[in-house]
Amino acid sequence: MIEWNDEQLMVRDAMRRFVEEEVKPNLEELEHGDMPPYDVIRKMLSTFGMDAMARDRFKKTIEREKAEAEARERGEEPPAKEERSGGGGGGLNTIPIIELCRYCPGMVTAMGVSMGLTASAIMSKGTIAQKERWALDLLTFDKVGAWAITEPGSGSDAFGSMSATARREGEGYLLNGSKTFITNGPFADTTVFICKLDEGNPPAERKVLNFVLDRGMDGFEQSKPLRKMGMHSSPTGELYLDDVYVGRDRLLGETEEVSSGGRDSAKATFSQERSGVAAMALGIIEQCLDLCVQYAKDRVQFGKPIGEFQLIQEKLARMEVARLNVQNLVFRVVESSAEGRAMSLAEASAMKLYSARAATEVAMEAVQLFGGNGYMSEFQVEQLARDAKVLQIYGGTDEIQITHIAKDLLRR
Ligand SMILES: Cc1cc2nc3c(=O)[nH]c(=O)nc-3n(C[C@H](O)[C@H](O)[C@H](O)COP(=O)(O)OP(=O)(O)OC[C@H]3O[C@@H](n4cnc5c(N)ncnc54)[C@H](O)[C@@H]3O)c2cc1C
C-alpha cells in the first residue's frame, strides 16, 4: 500500500465535511474544556453508521463465542474460526483518526480510551456475560469508558509500584486505592480498574486483576477534570476507591487464574494503544504542514514571502519527510490489521516512539515558522504543539518505548 485508494479517499472527504460542520464550529468550547467531546463523537458514529457496524460485529462475535462454548460443553471441537481478511476496515477506522487529529486530537484520545482500551480489555478478558453487560455499550459509545492503571506513585513502573489492592471479602472483593491521569475519568460510566490481589504476600508476587466499576458505586469517587497543558478536549481525572465492595461478577474473566499473573492483558492493551498513535501523529503533521506551506507563501518579510528563505524551506522539507515516514507507518498498521496480523509490543513501541517525536518536532517547528503568531492561540499551530507533546508521554513515555525496543533487539 503506497497511497489511499478511491474508497478510502471518499471516506476521507466525508470525514473532512463532518469535521468542517461539527468539530470546527465547536473547537473553542472543546478546547477550553467547557464542552466534553462525547456528543460530537456520538454524532460522528451515527453519521457514518459506525455504531451500527460495531453492534453488528459484536453480535457476530458473541454468537461465535457462544457456539464455541456450547461445543466445548458437548466435548466437541469448537467450530473452526473464519479466516480473517479485510479486518480493521482497510483503513476505514484509521482515516477518521487522522482527520479528527488535524483539529482535535483530544477527541480521538477520549474515543480511543473508551472504545479501544476499555472495551478491548473487557472483550479480551471478560466472560460472555461481562461482554454483553459492559462492552457493547462502550463499542457503540452509548457509554463512556475509562481504563485505569496509572497511580500517583506508579506510572512507567505500572506493575512494580502499583499499590491499589483487591482483598477477598465474603463472595467478592474490597477494592482500595487511587488512580491518576485517567482519560475520561471524570465522566466514565464504566471503568476498568487494575489492581493487585493482596493475599498478605509481598507486592511483587501479587496477581494483577482487572475489575469493572460503574459510576456511582459506594466508595467510588471520580474527580473533576484536571487542568493540563493540552488535549483539553479529552477530560483527564483522578479516581478514588475506598472499600468499594464488588462481587465476583465484576472480576474480568471471573477468575483469579490469569496468565502471567494478569500482566499479559495490560501489555496487549499497550500494544494496541501504541500503534494507534501513528495515525494521530499523521493528522497533526499533515495539518501543521498544510498550515505552514500556506503561511510561508502569505507572510512577507524583507520584501518577499518567507517561503523564499532557505531556513524556512528546510523546515518545510523536514516536515514533509516526517509526513512521508509517518504515513508509511500508518499504511503498515492498516495492512497488518487487514491481514489480521497482530503487531508485537516492540514494533508498536518503535512506531509510537518515532511518530510521537515526529509530531512534536513538526508542531514545534510550525510554531517557529509562524513566529509571534505561532505563539498565539488564534493560530491553530499553538494548540497542535501542546496537543502533540502528550503523545510522547501517555501510553508509555519515549524512554519506556526505547527500553521495550532495545529489550526485544537484545533478546534476538
Ligand atoms: C493526558 C494524559 C492521559 C492519560 N491517560 C491515561 C489513562 O487513560 N489511563 C492510565 O492508566 N494512564 C493514563 N495516563 C498516564 C500515563 O500513561 C503516564 O503518565 C505515563 O505512563 C508516565 O508515567 P508517569 O507520569 O508516572 O511518569 P514517570 O514514570 O514518573 O516518569 C518520569 C520520567 O522518568 C522517565 N523514566 C521512568 N522510568 C524510566 C526508565 N526505566 N528508564 C528511563 N527513563 C525512565 C520517564 O520516561 C519520564 O521521563 C495519561 C497521562 C496523560 C498525561
The ligand as an SDF file (V2000), in Angstrom:
LIG
                    3D

 53 58  0  0  0  0  0  0  0  0999 V2000
   -3.1950   13.3400   29.1840 C   0  0  0  0  0  0  0  0  0  0  0  0
   -2.8660   12.0070   29.7880 C   0  0  0  0  0  0  0  0  0  0  0  0
   -3.7870   10.9680   29.6960 C   0  0  0  0  0  0  0  0  0  0  0  0
   -3.5160    9.7360   30.3030 C   0  0  0  0  0  0  0  0  0  0  0  0
   -4.4710    8.7380   30.2670 N   0  0  0  0  0  0  0  0  0  0  0  0
   -4.2730    7.6060   30.9970 C   0  0  0  0  0  0  0  0  0  0  0  0
   -5.3130    6.6190   31.0890 C   0  0  0  0  0  0  0  0  0  0  0  0
   -6.3810    6.7430   30.4800 O   0  0  0  0  0  0  0  0  0  0  0  0
   -5.1050    5.5420   31.8760 N   0  0  0  0  0  0  0  0  0  0  0  0
   -3.9510    5.3550   32.5750 C   0  0  0  0  0  0  0  0  0  0  0  0
   -3.8460    4.3660   33.2900 O   0  0  0  0  0  0  0  0  0  0  0  0
   -2.9230    6.2630   32.4840 N   0  0  0  0  0  0  0  0  0  0  0  0
   -3.0710    7.3830   31.7130 C   0  0  0  0  0  0  0  0  0  0  0  0
   -2.0670    8.3230   31.6420 N   0  0  0  0  0  0  0  0  0  0  0  0
   -0.8250    8.1020   32.3770 C   0  0  0  0  0  0  0  0  0  0  0  0
    0.3970    7.8510   31.5040 C   0  0  0  0  0  0  0  0  0  0  0  0
    0.3390    6.5830   30.9180 O   0  0  0  0  0  0  0  0  0  0  0  0
    1.6430    8.0630   32.3930 C   0  0  0  0  0  0  0  0  0  0  0  0
    1.7150    9.4460   32.6800 O   0  0  0  0  0  0  0  0  0  0  0  0
    2.9170    7.5900   31.7310 C   0  0  0  0  0  0  0  0  0  0  0  0
    2.9400    6.2040   31.5870 O   0  0  0  0  0  0  0  0  0  0  0  0
    4.1710    8.0390   32.5070 C   0  0  0  0  0  0  0  0  0  0  0  0
    4.0730    7.7610   33.8510 O   0  0  0  0  0  0  0  0  0  0  0  0
    4.3890    8.9250   34.9130 P   0  0  0  0  0  0  0  0  0  0  0  0
    3.5980   10.1100   34.5210 O   0  0  0  0  0  0  0  0  0  0  0  0
    4.1720    8.4050   36.2870 O   0  0  0  0  0  0  0  0  0  0  0  0
    5.8950    9.2740   34.7270 O   0  0  0  0  0  0  0  0  0  0  0  0
    7.1390    8.5570   35.4540 P   0  0  0  0  0  0  0  0  0  0  0  0
    7.0360    7.0920   35.2870 O   0  0  0  0  0  0  0  0  0  0  0  0
    7.2750    9.0900   36.8250 O   0  0  0  0  0  0  0  0  0  0  0  0
    8.3690    9.0780   34.5810 O   0  0  0  0  0  0  0  0  0  0  0  0
    9.0790   10.2990   34.8350 C   0  0  0  0  0  0  0  0  0  0  0  0
   10.2500   10.3510   33.8530 C   0  0  0  0  0  0  0  0  0  0  0  0
   11.1540    9.2720   34.1270 O   0  0  0  0  0  0  0  0  0  0  0  0
   11.3520    8.5100   32.9430 C   0  0  0  0  0  0  0  0  0  0  0  0
   11.5640    7.1090   33.2870 N   0  0  0  0  0  0  0  0  0  0  0  0
   10.7780    6.3260   34.0830 C   0  0  0  0  0  0  0  0  0  0  0  0
   11.2640    5.0740   34.1200 N   0  0  0  0  0  0  0  0  0  0  0  0
   12.3600    5.0600   33.3230 C   0  0  0  0  0  0  0  0  0  0  0  0
   13.2850    4.0510   32.9140 C   0  0  0  0  0  0  0  0  0  0  0  0
   13.1800    2.7920   33.3540 N   0  0  0  0  0  0  0  0  0  0  0  0
   14.3050    4.4160   32.0880 N   0  0  0  0  0  0  0  0  0  0  0  0
   14.4110    5.6840   31.6530 C   0  0  0  0  0  0  0  0  0  0  0  0
   13.5660    6.6770   31.9780 N   0  0  0  0  0  0  0  0  0  0  0  0
   12.5530    6.3630   32.7910 C   0  0  0  0  0  0  0  0  0  0  0  0
   10.0920    8.7260   32.1350 C   0  0  0  0  0  0  0  0  0  0  0  0
   10.2910    8.4190   30.7730 O   0  0  0  0  0  0  0  0  0  0  0  0
    9.8190   10.1890   32.3920 C   0  0  0  0  0  0  0  0  0  0  0  0
   10.6060   10.9710   31.5540 O   0  0  0  0  0  0  0  0  0  0  0  0
   -2.2960    9.5430   30.9940 C   0  0  0  0  0  0  0  0  0  0  0  0
   -1.3530   10.5890   31.0500 C   0  0  0  0  0  0  0  0  0  0  0  0
   -1.6290   11.8020   30.4630 C   0  0  0  0  0  0  0  0  0  0  0  0
   -0.6070   12.8950   30.5810 C   0  0  0  0  0  0  0  0  0  0  0  0
  1  2  1  0
  2  3  1  0
  2 52  2  0
  3  4  2  0
  4  5  1  0
  4 50  1  0
  5  6  2  0
  6  7  1  0
  6 13  1  0
  7  8  2  0
  7  9  1  0
  9 10  1  0
 10 11  2  0
 10 12  1  0
 12 13  2  0
 13 14  1  0
 14 15  1  0
 14 50  1  0
 15 16  1  0
 16 17  1  0
 16 18  1  0
 18 19  1  0
 18 20  1  0
 20 21  1  0
 20 22  1  0
 22 23  1  0
 23 24  1  0
 24 25  2  0
 24 26  1  0
 24 27  1  0
 27 28  1  0
 28 29  2  0
 28 30  1  0
 28 31  1  0
 31 32  1  0
 32 33  1  0
 33 34  1  0
 33 48  1  0
 34 35  1  0
 35 36  1  0
 35 46  1  0
 36 37  1  0
 36 45  1  0
 37 38  2  0
 38 39  1  0
 39 40  1  0
 39 45  2  0
 40 41  1  0
 40 42  2  0
 42 43  1  0
 43 44  2  0
 44 45  1  0
 46 47  1  0
 46 48  1  0
 48 49  1  0
 50 51  2  0
 51 52  1  0
 52 53  1  0
M  END
$$$$
